Amino acid sequence: MHYYIITGASRGLGKALAEELLTQADTQVLGVSRHATIEHARYQHQPLDFSDVVAVQNNLYKLFPARPDAQSLTLINNAGVMGDIAYFGEQPNEHYEFVFDVNVIVPAMLMNTFLSAYGSLGCPLTVLNISSGAGQRPVDGWGAYCASKAALDMMSQVAQKEQDRRGRPVRIRSLSPGTIDTDMQLHIRQADASQLSEVDRFIGLHDAGQLTAPSDAAQRIIAWLRGAATGNVVLHMKELG
């Protein structure tokens, strides 16, 4: 059996990834999010709120049970938040704590526990962190989001280097999936131009039908996951083939 753990599995790309995987008979999916929106014989759900780091820490053991029959194990850190779109000096400090908890701290905890729990099994292991192109360029109003995704990219590169040095069959990647038609894009389009100078560009992408459907993105990602462990650690969707 091929086991997948997907965070943010209740909607958007996370839900599309889970649904695409469940079309394959040899997979089992554990979805992690606040609410369950999928019903399937091979789908399990663990409710967790990633903004509550203490609750995540106390429930980590539920996400990584023994899997002695695993042919492969994959963790997809998909859950993420942008938070409020506003400039530094014009929002509360709690905003930065919230965004970094969800986008960096929890994915780091999950990746660390995943590798600790399953690193000795000998089967192929994959960690796919869903990042953003915003981690590689500054976008005004997105300070916490850009910085958190940059941290996720670097964390992925360090972890892959460490696994390579241990000689383990582990693939760790940080993927920028591009502009996908999700609630986050709606949030962006509703921003005030005084807090996001690029808002008109995002509105234009939507109006021109240039946002990728979550199901289309999921199909490409799953096809890539099923392939060989090649490519750079930090990837963009266009590099998946």
N, C-alpha and C positions, 0 to 999 in steps of 0.2 A: 504494500500500500504506500502511496505517496501522500505525505501529510503536509498540509499548509496551514499556517497561522496568519490571519490577515486582520490587521487593526483597521478601524473605521469601516467595518464591513456592512454597515446598515444603509449606506447610500453612496451615490457617486461612483468613483472609480473602484473603491473597495468592494462595494456590492457587485459591481460588474465583474470584477476579478473572481469573486467567490462563485458567482453564477456560471461563469465560463468554465471554471475548474470542475464544477459539479457535473458538467456534461460528459466528463471523462470518468469511466467506471472505476478506474484504479486510484481515485483520489478521495481524501477526506479533508474537510475544511473546518477549522475552528475559527469562528469570527469573534472579534473582540471590539465592542463598542457599547454605548449606553443602552441601545435598544436593539432587539432582534427584528429583522424584517425579511428573513429568509426561512422557509420551511422545506427541509429536504432530509431524507434518511441518512445521508452522509455529511450533514451539516450540524455542528454543535455551536452553541453560543455562550460566551462568557461576558456578562454585563460589567463594564468598567468605565469610570469617568477619568480620563487621563489628566484632567486638571487637578485631581486629588491624588497627589503622588504617594501619600501614606497608604491610601486604599490600594493603589497599584502594587506597592511593595508588599502589602499583606496578602495579596491574592496572586502573586506571581506563580506560586507553585501550581495553581490550577491550570495555567497555560502550557505547562511543559511536563505532562505525565510521561511515564515510561512508554517508549515506542519500540519494543524489541523487534517488531516485524517490519519496520520502516525500510522501504527501498530508497527513499530520499525524504528529507525534511526541509521545509522552506518557511522562513519568516518574512512576511511582507509588512514592513512598517509604513503603512499608508496613511494613517490618521495624522491630520495636521490642521493647524488653524492659522489664519492671518491676523486675527485680532482686530482692534480698531485701526482704521487708516487715519493716521494723524502724525504730525511732526514731533520730533523730540522737543521737550520743553512745553508741550501743549497737551499732555495726557498723564494719567497717574502712573506711578512706578509699578503698580500691580499688573499693568498691562504686559510689561516685559517678563515678569515672573510667569504669568499665565502662558504666554507664547513659548517661552523656553522650556517650561515644564512639558508641554504637549509635544513640541517639535524636536526637542533635543534630549531632555532628561529621561523621559519615559522610553523613547526608542533606544537610548543607550542602555537602560536597565534591561529591556527586553532582549537586545542583542547579546548582552553580557550573560544573561541567564540561559538563553538559547544555546550559546556556545558551550557554557559550562555543563548544561544538562545532556547535550547530545554529541559533544565533541569526541567522545570515546567510542561512538557506535561504529564508525568506519564507513557508513553510507554517505553519499554526497549530501552536503549541507549548503544551503543558500540563504543569504540575508539580502533582501532587496529593500533598500530605503528609498521611499518616494520623496524626491527632493524638488528643486525648482531652478529654472534659469535665474531666478531672482537671487539665488545664492552666489551668483557669479557677476552680478552687476548691481549698482546702487539704484534703487527706485524710491523717490521721495514719498514719504508717508508709510513706507513698508519697513522701517528700520529694524524692528524686532524680527519680522518675517525673513528679510534678506539675511540678517546675521544668523538666525537659527538654521536656515538652510545651508549657509556656508559651513556652519559647524557640523551639520549632518554629513556634508560631502567629505570634510576632513576626517571626521570620525570613521567613516567608511574606509578611507584610504589607509588610515593607521591600522584598523582591524584586519584588513586584507594583508597588509605587510606582516603583521604578527602571525597570522595563520600560515602564510607562506613560509615563514621562518620555522614554524613548527612542523612543516611538511604535511599539513592536514588537507583533505579534499574539501575545502570550504571555498565557496564563491561569495564575495561580498561586493555589492554594487550599489551606487547611488544614482538614481535615474530621474532626470527631468522629463516629465511626460508631455510637456507643451501645454497649450491652452485647451483644456477639456471643459465641456459644457456641464459645469457643476454649480452648486450653490455658492462656491467661492467666487466664481466669475460673476455671478449676480451681485454679490457683495461688492466686488470691485466696481462694477458699472454704476452702483448707487453712490459712489464716493463723490465728495465735493472737489471740484477742480483746484480749490485752494489748498487741499490736503494731498492731492494726487494729480500731478501735472499730466500724466499719461492717460487719464480717464477716457478721453475721447477716442484714443486708439483702441482701447478695450471695447468700447461701445461699437466702434466700427467693425471690429472682428466679429462681434455677435451679429450685427445687422447684415454683414456680408456672408453669413453662414460659414465662417472659417473656424468655428470651434469644433473640436473633435468629440464625437459621441463617446461616452464612457465605455460602451460595449465594443466599439472599434478599437479603442486604446487597449482594453483588456485582452482582446484577441491577439494583438501584436505582442503584448508583454508575456502572455502565457506561452505563445509559440517560441519566444526567445528563451524563456525559462526552461523549456523542454530541450533546448539545444545544448551545445558544448559551452564550457566555462571559458569564454574568450572575451576580449575587449578590455577597454580601460575601466577603472573602477568608477569614475564619474562619467556618466553617459547621458546622452540626449536621445529622445525617442527615435529620431531619424537615423541613429546608429544601429538600431535593432534589426534593420533590414526589412 
